[in-house]
Amino acid sequence: MDTIKGKVGVAVDKHGDKIAGGIDKAAAAADKKTGGKHHDKIVKATGKAKDGLDRLDGKNDDIRDQRP
């Protein structure tokens, strides 16, 4: 399990910006699809996803700064 976590951490460290961009695109698509009806919930979920992603690399420095 530690080996997998280490590999994921390396991947997030190298490609965190691209992953965060995907999260943002998915959030924008969901917001558009719902007509903004659930905007606050989508923003909150996006933030939590980015926080979780940021914790995967063990540095807590990459993803949070990109959050809108």
C-alpha positions as CSV (number, residue, x, y, z in Angstrom):
1,M,0.0,0.0,0.0
2,D,2.9,2.4,0.8
3,T,4.3,1.7,-2.7
4,I,1.0,2.7,-4.4
5,K,0.7,5.9,-2.2
6,G,4.3,6.8,-3.1
7,K,3.6,6.4,-6.8
8,V,0.5,8.4,-6.6
9,G,2.3,11.1,-4.6
10,V,5.0,11.4,-7.3
11,A,2.3,11.5,-10.1
12,V,0.4,14.3,-8.2
13,D,3.6,16.2,-7.7
14,K,4.5,16.0,-11.4
15,H,1.0,16.5,-12.8
16,G,-1.0,18.2,-10.1
17,D,-1.7,21.3,-12.2
18,K,-3.2,19.1,-15.0
19,I,-5.3,17.1,-12.5
20,A,-6.5,20.3,-10.9
21,G,-7.4,21.7,-14.3
22,G,-9.5,18.5,-14.9
23,I,-11.2,19.1,-11.6
24,D,-12.0,22.7,-12.6
25,K,-13.3,21.6,-16.0
26,A,-15.5,18.9,-14.4
27,A,-16.9,21.5,-12.0
28,A,-17.6,24.0,-14.7
29,A,-19.4,21.4,-16.8
30,A,-21.5,20.3,-13.8
31,D,-22.3,24.0,-13.0
32,K,-23.3,24.6,-16.6
33,K,-25.4,21.4,-16.7
34,T,-27.3,22.3,-13.6
35,G,-27.7,25.9,-14.7
36,G,-25.8,27.2,-11.6
37,K,-28.5,25.8,-9.3
38,H,-25.9,23.9,-7.2
39,H,-23.0,26.3,-7.7
40,D,-22.1,26.6,-4.0
41,K,-22.1,22.8,-3.5
42,I,-19.9,22.4,-6.6
43,V,-17.4,25.0,-5.4
44,K,-17.3,23.3,-2.0
45,A,-16.7,19.9,-3.5
46,T,-14.1,21.2,-5.9
47,G,-12.2,22.7,-3.0
48,K,-12.3,19.5,-1.0
49,A,-11.2,17.5,-4.0
50,K,-8.2,19.8,-4.5
51,D,-7.3,19.7,-0.8
52,G,-7.4,15.9,-1.0
53,L,-5.3,15.9,-4.1
54,D,-2.8,18.3,-2.5
55,R,-2.4,16.0,0.5
56,L,-1.5,13.1,-1.7
57,D,2.0,14.4,-2.5
58,G,2.6,15.2,1.2
59,K,3.7,18.8,0.6
60,N,0.4,20.7,0.8
61,D,1.8,23.3,-1.6
62,D,0.6,22.6,-5.2
63,I,-3.1,22.6,-5.6
64,R,-4.7,25.0,-3.1
65,D,-3.2,28.1,-4.7
66,Q,-4.9,27.3,-8.0
67,R,-8.4,27.2,-6.4
68,P,-10.6,30.1,-7.6
